[in-house]
Amino acid sequence: MTKTSTSKNNVNLPTPNMFQPKMDMESDAEIDLFYEQIKSKLDRLAKNPQDETINKILAYSRSL
């Protein structure tokens, strides 16, 4: 007869560290600040792309 059991160290059980936020991650405020700083540059790029940018996009789309 075979004896079976379930380990108490199951990898699927939540650990205390799972629910603590990571300290090294950027906060939402930092991410929002960064976005605000580059937003105008992104808008300008979308409205006036350089010919090189357009050619790269076209070359990529043709390679698919």
Biopython code that builds the backbone (N, CA, C, O; Angstrom):
import numpy as np
from Bio.PDB.StructureBuilder import StructureBuilder

atoms = [
    (1, "MET", "N", (0.831, -1.170, 0.000)),
    (1, "MET", "CA", (0.000, 0.000, 0.000)),
    (1, "MET", "C", (0.888, 1.249, 0.000)),
    (1, "MET", "O", (1.925, 1.287, 0.662)),
    (2, "THR", "N", (0.463, 2.266, -0.752)),
    (2, "THR", "CA", (1.233, 3.503, -0.870)),
    (2, "THR", "C", (0.677, 4.556, 0.069)),
    (2, "THR", "O", (-0.534, 4.767, 0.147)),
    (3, "LYS", "N", (1.577, 5.212, 0.777)),
    (3, "LYS", "CA", (1.167, 6.260, 1.692)),
    (3, "LYS", "C", (1.369, 7.614, 0.994)),
    (3, "LYS", "O", (2.444, 7.876, 0.454)),
    (4, "THR", "N", (0.351, 8.463, 1.004)),
    (4, "THR", "CA", (0.465, 9.782, 0.386)),
    (4, "THR", "C", (0.221, 10.865, 1.423)),
    (4, "THR", "O", (-0.464, 10.650, 2.423)),
    (5, "SER", "N", (0.788, 12.017, 1.168)),
    (5, "SER", "CA", (0.569, 13.149, 2.061)),
    (5, "SER", "C", (0.776, 14.443, 1.277)),
    (5, "SER", "O", (1.316, 14.442, 0.170)),
    (6, "THR", "N", (0.340, 15.524, 1.869)),
    (6, "THR", "CA", (0.513, 16.834, 1.253)),
    (6, "THR", "C", (1.486, 17.636, 2.102)),
    (6, "THR", "O", (1.359, 17.708, 3.324)),
    (7, "SER", "N", (2.449, 18.231, 1.437)),
    (7, "SER", "CA", (3.456, 19.013, 2.143)),
    (7, "SER", "C", (2.845, 20.303, 2.676)),
    (7, "SER", "O", (1.989, 20.909, 2.034)),
    (8, "LYS", "N", (3.292, 20.711, 3.849)),
    (8, "LYS", "CA", (2.846, 21.988, 4.415)),
    (8, "LYS", "C", (3.589, 23.157, 3.775)),
    (8, "LYS", "O", (3.204, 24.312, 3.961)),
    (9, "ASN", "N", (4.625, 22.873, 3.040)),
    (9, "ASN", "CA", (5.409, 23.903, 2.356)),
    (9, "ASN", "C", (4.994, 23.996, 0.891)),
    (9, "ASN", "O", (5.844, 24.139, 0.012)),
    (10, "ASN", "N", (3.734, 23.919, 0.635)),
    (10, "ASN", "CA", (3.201, 23.949, -0.722)),
    (10, "ASN", "C", (3.540, 25.288, -1.369)),
    (10, "ASN", "O", (3.364, 26.338, -0.751)),
    (11, "VAL", "N", (4.022, 25.258, -2.603)),
    (11, "VAL", "CA", (4.416, 26.492, -3.288)),
    (11, "VAL", "C", (3.215, 27.345, -3.661)),
    (11, "VAL", "O", (3.387, 28.528, -3.953)),
    (12, "ASN", "N", (2.027, 26.806, -3.665)),
    (12, "ASN", "CA", (0.840, 27.562, -4.034)),
    (12, "ASN", "C", (0.226, 28.323, -2.867)),
    (12, "ASN", "O", (-0.681, 29.132, -3.062)),
    (13, "LEU", "N", (0.714, 28.071, -1.661)),
    (13, "LEU", "CA", (0.179, 28.785, -0.508)),
    (13, "LEU", "C", (0.736, 30.202, -0.471)),
    (13, "LEU", "O", (1.911, 30.407, -0.774)),
    (14, "PRO", "N", (-0.077, 31.173, -0.107)),
    (14, "PRO", "CA", (0.449, 32.545, -0.028)),
    (14, "PRO", "C", (1.473, 32.674, 1.085)),
    (14, "PRO", "O", (1.330, 32.086, 2.157)),
    (15, "THR", "N", (2.491, 33.443, 0.815)),
    (15, "THR", "CA", (3.509, 33.696, 1.818)),
    (15, "THR", "C", (3.331, 35.114, 2.332)),
    (15, "THR", "O", (2.719, 35.936, 1.649)),
    (16, "PRO", "N", (3.841, 35.421, 3.498)),
    (16, "PRO", "CA", (3.685, 36.785, 4.033)),
    (16, "PRO", "C", (4.263, 37.850, 3.111)),
    (16, "PRO", "O", (3.765, 38.976, 3.094)),
    (17, "ASN", "N", (5.300, 37.524, 2.344)),
    (17, "ASN", "CA", (5.934, 38.498, 1.457)),
    (17, "ASN", "C", (5.097, 38.814, 0.225)),
    (17, "ASN", "O", (5.337, 39.830, -0.427)),
    (18, "MET", "N", (4.138, 37.989, -0.109)),
    (18, "MET", "CA", (3.349, 38.184, -1.325)),
    (18, "MET", "C", (2.502, 39.440, -1.268)),
    (18, "MET", "O", (2.216, 40.039, -2.305)),
    (19, "PHE", "N", (2.099, 39.849, -0.082)),
    (19, "PHE", "CA", (1.150, 40.935, 0.041)),
    (19, "PHE", "C", (1.799, 42.249, 0.429)),
    (19, "PHE", "O", (1.105, 43.253, 0.588)),
    (20, "GLN", "N", (3.108, 42.266, 0.585)),
    (20, "GLN", "CA", (3.802, 43.505, 0.912)),
    (20, "GLN", "C", (4.244, 44.176, -0.381)),
    (20, "GLN", "O", (4.811, 43.517, -1.253)),
    (21, "PRO", "N", (3.995, 45.483, -0.522)),
    (21, "PRO", "CA", (4.440, 46.171, -1.741)),
    (21, "PRO", "C", (5.962, 46.206, -1.800)),
    (21, "PRO", "O", (6.638, 46.286, -0.775)),
    (22, "LYS", "N", (6.474, 46.144, -2.998)),
    (22, "LYS", "CA", (7.916, 46.183, -3.167)),
    (22, "LYS", "C", (8.402, 47.611, -2.990)),
    (22, "LYS", "O", (7.816, 48.548, -3.532)),
    (23, "MET", "N", (9.450, 47.767, -2.246)),
    (23, "MET", "CA", (9.964, 49.090, -1.934)),
    (23, "MET", "C", (10.759, 49.680, -3.093)),
    (23, "MET", "O", (10.885, 50.901, -3.188)),
    (24, "ASP", "N", (11.297, 48.843, -3.974)),
    (24, "ASP", "CA", (12.126, 49.355, -5.046)),
    (24, "ASP", "C", (11.326, 49.757, -6.286)),
    (24, "ASP", "O", (11.908, 50.244, -7.255)),
    (25, "MET", "N", (10.021, 49.565, -6.276)),
    (25, "MET", "CA", (9.198, 49.960, -7.417)),
    (25, "MET", "C", (8.899, 51.453, -7.351)),
    (25, "MET", "O", (8.790, 52.042, -6.276)),
    (26, "GLU", "N", (8.772, 52.043, -8.536)),
    (26, "GLU", "CA", (8.446, 53.457, -8.585)),
    (26, "GLU", "C", (7.008, 53.681, -8.138)),
    (26, "GLU", "O", (6.130, 52.860, -8.404)),
    (27, "SER", "N", (6.781, 54.776, -7.471)),
    (27, "SER", "CA", (5.427, 55.091, -7.046)),
    (27, "SER", "C", (4.643, 55.645, -8.230)),
    (27, "SER", "O", (5.230, 56.082, -9.220)),
    (28, "ASP", "N", (3.337, 55.625, -8.125)),
    (28, "ASP", "CA", (2.492, 56.168, -9.184)),
    (28, "ASP", "C", (2.772, 57.646, -9.403)),
    (28, "ASP", "O", (2.724, 58.121, -10.537)),
    (29, "ALA", "N", (3.062, 58.375, -8.344)),
    (29, "ALA", "CA", (3.339, 59.806, -8.467)),
    (29, "ALA", "C", (4.604, 60.047, -9.287)),
    (29, "ALA", "O", (4.657, 60.974, -10.095)),
    (30, "GLU", "N", (5.623, 59.210, -9.077)),
    (30, "GLU", "CA", (6.858, 59.352, -9.850)),
    (30, "GLU", "C", (6.619, 59.044, -11.323)),
    (30, "GLU", "O", (7.152, 59.723, -12.201)),
    (31, "ILE", "N", (5.825, 58.028, -11.586)),
    (31, "ILE", "CA", (5.517, 57.666, -12.964)),
    (31, "ILE", "C", (4.714, 58.769, -13.633)),
    (31, "ILE", "O", (4.974, 59.114, -14.785)),
    (32, "ASP", "N", (3.733, 59.328, -12.917)),
    (32, "ASP", "CA", (2.934, 60.427, -13.465)),
    (32, "ASP", "C", (3.801, 61.645, -13.746)),
    (32, "ASP", "O", (3.629, 62.301, -14.773)),
    (33, "LEU", "N", (4.723, 61.953, -12.856)),
    (33, "LEU", "CA", (5.616, 63.088, -13.044)),
    (33, "LEU", "C", (6.485, 62.887, -14.289)),
    (33, "LEU", "O", (6.656, 63.806, -15.089)),
    (34, "PHE", "N", (7.020, 61.704, -14.439)),
    (34, "PHE", "CA", (7.839, 61.390, -15.615)),
    (34, "PHE", "C", (7.020, 61.550, -16.892)),
    (34, "PHE", "O", (7.492, 62.143, -17.862)),
    (35, "TYR", "N", (5.805, 61.030, -16.896)),
    (35, "TYR", "CA", (4.949, 61.132, -18.075)),
    (35, "TYR", "C", (4.666, 62.592, -18.413)),
    (35, "TYR", "O", (4.708, 62.978, -19.581)),
    (36, "GLU", "N", (4.379, 63.400, -17.401)),
    (36, "GLU", "CA", (4.098, 64.822, -17.645)),
    (36, "GLU", "C", (5.304, 65.517, -18.267)),
    (36, "GLU", "O", (5.146, 66.426, -19.083)),
    (37, "GLN", "N", (6.500, 65.097, -17.888)),
    (37, "GLN", "CA", (7.716, 65.712, -18.423)),
    (37, "GLN", "C", (7.949, 65.358, -19.884)),
    (37, "GLN", "O", (8.503, 66.169, -20.626)),
    (38, "ILE", "N", (7.542, 64.167, -20.319)),
    (38, "ILE", "CA", (7.800, 63.755, -21.701)),
    (38, "ILE", "C", (6.570, 63.851, -22.597)),
    (38, "ILE", "O", (6.661, 63.591, -23.797)),
    (39, "LYS", "N", (5.432, 64.216, -22.037)),
    (39, "LYS", "CA", (4.175, 64.223, -22.780)),
    (39, "LYS", "C", (4.226, 65.108, -24.022)),
    (39, "LYS", "O", (3.788, 64.687, -25.093)),
    (40, "SER", "N", (4.746, 66.308, -23.901)),
    (40, "SER", "CA", (4.781, 67.211, -25.052)),
    (40, "SER", "C", (5.685, 66.667, -26.156)),
    (40, "SER", "O", (5.394, 66.837, -27.340)),
    (41, "LYS", "N", (6.772, 66.020, -25.771)),
    (41, "LYS", "CA", (7.676, 65.438, -26.764)),
    (41, "LYS", "C", (7.010, 64.265, -27.474)),
    (41, "LYS", "O", (7.182, 64.089, -28.680)),
    (42, "LEU", "N", (6.256, 63.467, -26.736)),
    (42, "LEU", "CA", (5.536, 62.350, -27.349)),
    (42, "LEU", "C", (4.465, 62.857, -28.308)),
    (42, "LEU", "O", (4.287, 62.311, -29.397)),
    (43, "ASP", "N", (3.751, 63.910, -27.895)),
    (43, "ASP", "CA", (2.724, 64.487, -28.760)),
    (43, "ASP", "C", (3.337, 65.019, -30.048)),
    (43, "ASP", "O", (2.789, 64.806, -31.130)),
    (44, "ARG", "N", (4.460, 65.704, -29.941)),
    (44, "ARG", "CA", (5.134, 66.248, -31.109)),
    (44, "ARG", "C", (5.597, 65.132, -32.044)),
    (44, "ARG", "O", (5.482, 65.257, -33.264)),
    (45, "LEU", "N", (6.106, 64.073, -31.496)),
    (45, "LEU", "CA", (6.573, 62.947, -32.293)),
    (45, "LEU", "C", (5.418, 62.312, -33.055)),
    (45, "LEU", "O", (5.567, 61.959, -34.225)),
    (46, "ALA", "N", (4.278, 62.166, -32.408)),
    (46, "ALA", "CA", (3.121, 61.548, -33.051)),
    (46, "ALA", "C", (2.574, 62.427, -34.164)),
    (46, "ALA", "O", (2.058, 61.909, -35.154)),
    (47, "LYS", "N", (2.676, 63.748, -34.024)),
    (47, "LYS", "CA", (2.123, 64.663, -35.023)),
    (47, "LYS", "C", (3.082, 64.925, -36.170)),
    (47, "LYS", "O", (2.643, 65.149, -37.298)),
    (48, "ASN", "N", (4.360, 64.902, -35.911)),
    (48, "ASN", "CA", (5.355, 65.225, -36.931)),
    (48, "ASN", "C", (6.475, 64.185, -36.957)),
    (48, "ASN", "O", (7.618, 64.495, -36.621)),
    (49, "PRO", "N", (6.151, 62.958, -37.351)),
    (49, "PRO", "CA", (7.213, 61.947, -37.364)),
    (49, "PRO", "C", (8.235, 62.248, -38.465)),
    (49, "PRO", "O", (7.890, 62.774, -39.523)),
    (50, "GLN", "N", (9.463, 61.914, -38.201)),
    (50, "GLN", "CA", (10.518, 62.098, -39.192)),
    (50, "GLN", "C", (10.378, 61.039, -40.278)),
    (50, "GLN", "O", (9.791, 59.981, -40.051)),
    (51, "ASP", "N", (10.917, 61.327, -41.453)),
    (51, "ASP", "CA", (10.864, 60.368, -42.557)),
    (51, "ASP", "C", (11.530, 59.051, -42.176)),
    (51, "ASP", "O", (11.072, 57.977, -42.566)),
    (52, "GLU", "N", (12.607, 59.142, -41.417)),
    (52, "GLU", "CA", (13.306, 57.934, -40.978)),
    (52, "GLU", "C", (12.389, 57.063, -40.125)),
    (52, "GLU", "O", (12.394, 55.839, -40.257)),
    (53, "THR", "N", (11.604, 57.688, -39.254)),
    (53, "THR", "CA", (10.678, 56.953, -38.397)),
    (53, "THR", "C", (9.621, 56.247, -39.237)),
    (53, "THR", "O", (9.314, 55.078, -39.005)),
    (54, "ILE", "N", (9.072, 56.952, -40.203)),
    (54, "ILE", "CA", (8.056, 56.364, -41.087)),
    (54, "ILE", "C", (8.643, 55.197, -41.864)),
    (54, "ILE", "O", (7.993, 54.160, -41.998)),
    (55, "ASN", "N", (9.854, 55.344, -42.376)),
    (55, "ASN", "CA", (10.499, 54.268, -43.140)),
    (55, "ASN", "C", (10.754, 53.040, -42.276)),
    (55, "ASN", "O", (10.614, 51.910, -42.744)),
    (56, "LYS", "N", (11.128, 53.255, -41.021)),
    (56, "LYS", "CA", (11.347, 52.120, -40.112)),
    (56, "LYS", "C", (10.041, 51.376, -39.848)),
    (56, "LYS", "O", (10.016, 50.146, -39.805)),
    (57, "ILE", "N", (8.961, 52.129, -39.673)),
    (57, "ILE", "CA", (7.648, 51.499, -39.433)),
    (57, "ILE", "C", (7.219, 50.709, -40.655)),
    (57, "ILE", "O", (6.741, 49.581, -40.531)),
    (58, "LEU", "N", (7.385, 51.291, -41.837)),
    (58, "LEU", "CA", (7.000, 50.591, -43.063)),
    (58, "LEU", "C", (7.852, 49.337, -43.277)),
    (58, "LEU", "O", (7.331, 48.290, -43.662)),
    (59, "ALA", "N", (9.148, 49.443, -43.030)),
    (59, "ALA", "CA", (10.016, 48.276, -43.193)),
    (59, "ALA", "C", (9.632, 47.174, -42.226)),
    (59, "ALA", "O", (9.649, 45.997, -42.587)),
    (60, "TYR", "N", (9.292, 47.535, -41.018)),
    (60, "TYR", "CA", (8.880, 46.530, -40.032)),
    (60, "TYR", "C", (7.567, 45.881, -40.450)),
    (60, "TYR", "O", (7.416, 44.664, -40.348)),
    (61, "SER", "N", (6.623, 46.681, -40.918)),
    (61, "SER", "CA", (5.326, 46.108, -41.294)),
    (61, "SER", "C", (5.466, 45.169, -42.491)),
    (61, "SER", "O", (4.726, 44.192, -42.604)),
    (62, "ARG", "N", (6.394, 45.454, -43.365)),
    (62, "ARG", "CA", (6.599, 44.579, -44.526)),
    (62, "ARG", "C", (7.309, 43.280, -44.135)),
    (62, "ARG", "O", (7.174, 42.266, -44.820)),
    (63, "SER", "N", (8.060, 43.314, -43.042)),
    (63, "SER", "CA", (8.805, 42.119, -42.630)),
    (63, "SER", "C", (7.921, 41.094, -41.952)),
    (63, "SER", "O", (8.333, 39.950, -41.758)),
    (64, "LEU", "N", (6.704, 41.489, -41.586)),
    (64, "LEU", "CA", (5.801, 40.562, -40.888)),
    (64, "LEU", "C", (5.139, 39.624, -41.803)),
    (64, "LEU", "O", (4.352, 38.785, -41.364)),
]
sb = StructureBuilder()
sb.init_structure("model")
sb.init_model(0)
sb.init_chain("A")
sb.init_seg("    ")
for serial, (resi, resn, name, xyz) in enumerate(atoms, 1):
    if name == "N":
        sb.init_residue(resn, " ", resi, " ")
    sb.init_atom(name, np.array(xyz, "f"), 0.0, 1.0, " ", f" {name:<3s}", serial, name[0])
structure = sb.get_structure()
